[in-house]
Amino acid sequence: MSSSLTDTTLVDVTMPQMGVSVAEGTIVAWRVAVGEPIAAEQTVVEISTDKIDSEVPAPVSGVLAEILVEVDQTVEVGTVLGRIAADNGAAAPTVPDPAPESAATDPKPAAASPTRPPDSKPDGRHYSPVVQRIAAEHGVDLASVTGTGRGGRVRKQDVLALVNGNGNAPEPPMHIESPYRPDPDVPSRPRTPAPVPPVTSSGEGLSRIRRTIGQRMKQSLDTAATCTTWIEVDMSRVETARAALGVTALAFVARATVQTLREFPALNAWLNGEEYARVPDVNLGIAVSLGEDGLIVPVIHQADELSVEGLAARIRDIARRARARELTADEVLGGTFTITAPGQYGSIMATPVINQPQVGILDFEAVVKRPVVITDADGNDSIGIRPMTILGMSWDHRALDGALAAQFLAALRQRLESVT
Amino acid sequence: MPTMTYLQAISSALRDELRADERVLVMGEDIGVFGGAFKVTDGLYEEFGQDRVMDTPLAESAIIGTAVGAAVVGLRPVCEMQFSDFVSCGFDQLVNVAGKMHYRQGLAVPIVVRLPSGGGFSGGPFHSQNPEALFMHSPGIKVVAPSTAEDAKGLLHAAIHDPNPVCFMEHKHLYRRVKGEVPEGVYETPFTARIARPGEDLVVIAYGAMVDVALQATEDLDGAHVEVLDLRSLVPLDRDAILSSVKRCSKVVVVDEANMTCAAGAQVAALIAEHGFEDLDGPIVRVATPDVPIPFSPPLEQAVLPGVDRVREACRELLAY
């Protein structure tokens, strides 16, 4: 295309680099049509890589001159997506985009900021240093805190009351033990209205993330020879230890899983077609529910270098940031094994679907008190009440056999039952 | 333990030191036969004689200068400025000679300069000042300021034992108003702060006569738990204790009886602003005497000195912030 305007310059809008290992992105929507004005830093196009969405701000103010990559097309990083005819010397429009998801307030380029940071002071309130620090440490959204200071100012006591209500409260009953502890509200983007289930199978009406999840799950079941093996574990020691450390049982399960994966490296691997590769690092994926919006699996890279406390902190952090849509693209890539823990509603068993190209996924459900037969050192049996859980592992029969899966689970149980 | 007034505790420390260590001597204007303007040294002349309890001319420069010389050759002089206001006449000997001696010549100057300071009794502009910040600003000198009888004795012992020049700020208004149990014999109070009352909603940082003002002002403050931190020592300043109180309470009122500008509390506020920033939940509030001379007039003097009402109001405002 050529421009007939003599006093304008065409500026490229390119696909940004959204993470060091992300090579391409998909156009989700153009915010402005050709011929419409756009202000610098205002979002011109929405893009997506896997499950991470982002926005590309206009590099200059001007008029969108042309669109080179249409919606749903996937292109490499650096590809020119469109061009803006810049207003030469003209001041950028001062009226921000009225669209609710405008990135006009975010001065950072999309390359450095694949997700929109929550606006820290949407209501113009000011927060003292200690309030900001506590809020940051505990992931509290200050906009949602009711202030009791002068003029509604949020005081240290106000944010502490919220934190203590959520954080230092007694650990929830074991049967709702899960990573999905209620975090303080994070500002979420306006939700897509719940789609009416489509009559056809075209997928029209499903949100993008649901379509992605659906494709991935179906592809996994079509690809892998998925089997599931279960084992019962006495969680008494984990229960005592986690209460002492003030962390969740999931952190102990994650730590024991990581250690057991080191013992059984065959399960810490990727299988692509006929290419099977064991991975030296344990990069542990943790499934995090986004509620109606779907599910995401952020990855704790090199999880084998973390202690129980370290894992607990990382799990809390990624869960919070996942829900705040603050994950970077790199943080959902590279997983070698996944744990899913949806036991908060009391369910006790599931058949999780393997996260391709991994070869195993562990399902940690509710911990429930049950009468069990306990054998003492002299071989005498008695019945006791123990917090029990059923760990289920789905594994790919192409990569390994049931005996190895059973050995893995037995070793995992041994670790959890001998936690000190 | 015997109960003593603040003044008796200081006398007791001097007597115990004179008895225990023959290197110790006291010197000053009218401190011998007359027993001192405030009778702090009453009876010492009779017990220890004129060589160890020396009356001096009305020349603060000579008093401190003589003390420095005596200290350098191995004695441990304790000199009294009759009123701390008059230390300005001995400023050069204290700040330049005593304070820099160790740096320049490697010689220790173990002198104590007792500075009866503070107002509240219509002493007027020459007899009511709080000059401690002048010496905080001068490297080489330690500055302590007790608020209780027990600390008055313990800090004086520690000051006499210290190898550095120490300004001992004794508050005249506390002399006969503060009483308390005082351990017998020689003991040292460390040059660190003391939590006069623990709390977690707000901390009032004070020293000297302002500690009692802070305690009274916050005793019953709408149910708030107000901490009172008694600095006791201004040089060295107990940074850890200050920051720990700030971390716990997050709201700070700093009280000085001295004039506001560059007072000890200004240094405390600066320390908190720099190192306690992330623990603050409100502005650092200062209550001090405005930058004016202390008036003779009793109502005017009460108007300029930080009193219970002013401190209480400042705390109330900050608590509500």
Interface residues (C-beta under 8 A of the other chain):
Chain A: S128 P129 V130 V131 Q132 R133 G149 R150 R153 R155 K156
Chain B: S250 F277 E278 D279 L280 D281 G282 A320 Y321
